[in-house]
Structure formats: C-alpha cells, structure tokens
Amino acid sequence: MKHHKFIYSILIYHIHCSLQSSPSMVYFRKIHFTLSYAFLKLRSNKTNGY
C-alpha cells in the first residue's frame, strides 16, 4: 500500500503543478507517462520478488 500512496502523491503533485501554471495537454501527458512508468516499475518489482 505504501507504493500506491507514493503514486497518488506523485499524481497530486503533478496536478498541483499543472494547475499553478497554464494547464495543457502536455502536463496531462507527463502525468500519464509518470503513472505508467511507476506501474511498470511496480510490476517488475513484484516479479523480481521485492
């Protein structure tokens, strides 16, 4: 569950930053990329036995 909280905090941080500056599709693409990367790392960690 710690991993999920970490991912959510990253998501909230990215949304906060995108709201501070002018929101555009670039920021949402960055959020999507970060989330997919985090989930990929989570999956690889599970298969590696961490």
C-alpha positions as CSV (number, residue, x, y, z in Angstrom):
1,M,0.0,0.0,0.0
2,K,3.0,2.3,0.5
3,H,3.6,2.2,-3.2
4,H,0.1,3.2,-4.0
5,K,0.3,6.2,-1.6
6,F,3.6,7.2,-3.3
7,I,2.0,7.0,-6.8
8,Y,-1.0,9.1,-5.6
9,S,1.2,11.7,-4.1
10,I,3.1,12.0,-7.4
11,L,-0.2,12.3,-9.3
12,I,-1.5,15.0,-6.9
13,Y,1.9,16.8,-7.2
14,H,1.7,16.8,-11.0
15,I,-1.9,18.0,-11.0
16,H,-1.0,20.8,-8.5
17,C,1.9,21.9,-10.7
18,S,-0.2,21.9,-13.8
19,L,-2.9,24.0,-12.1
20,Q,-0.3,26.5,-10.9
21,S,0.9,27.1,-14.5
22,S,-1.4,27.1,-17.6
23,P,-2.9,23.7,-17.8
24,S,-2.4,22.0,-21.2
25,M,-2.3,18.5,-22.7
26,V,1.5,18.5,-22.1
27,Y,1.1,18.3,-18.4
28,F,-1.5,15.6,-18.6
29,R,0.8,13.6,-20.9
30,K,3.6,14.0,-18.3
31,I,1.2,12.7,-15.6
32,H,0.1,9.7,-17.7
33,F,3.8,8.9,-18.5
34,T,4.8,9.1,-14.9
35,L,1.9,6.9,-13.8
36,S,2.6,4.2,-16.4
37,Y,6.3,4.2,-15.6
38,A,5.5,3.9,-11.9
39,F,3.1,1.0,-12.5
40,L,5.7,-0.7,-14.8
41,K,8.3,-0.5,-12.0
42,L,5.8,-1.9,-9.5
43,R,5.0,-4.9,-11.8
44,S,8.7,-5.6,-12.4
45,N,9.4,-5.3,-8.6
46,K,6.6,-7.8,-7.9
47,T,8.0,-10.3,-10.4
48,N,11.5,-9.8,-9.0
49,G,10.3,-10.7,-5.5
50,Y,10.7,-7.3,-3.8
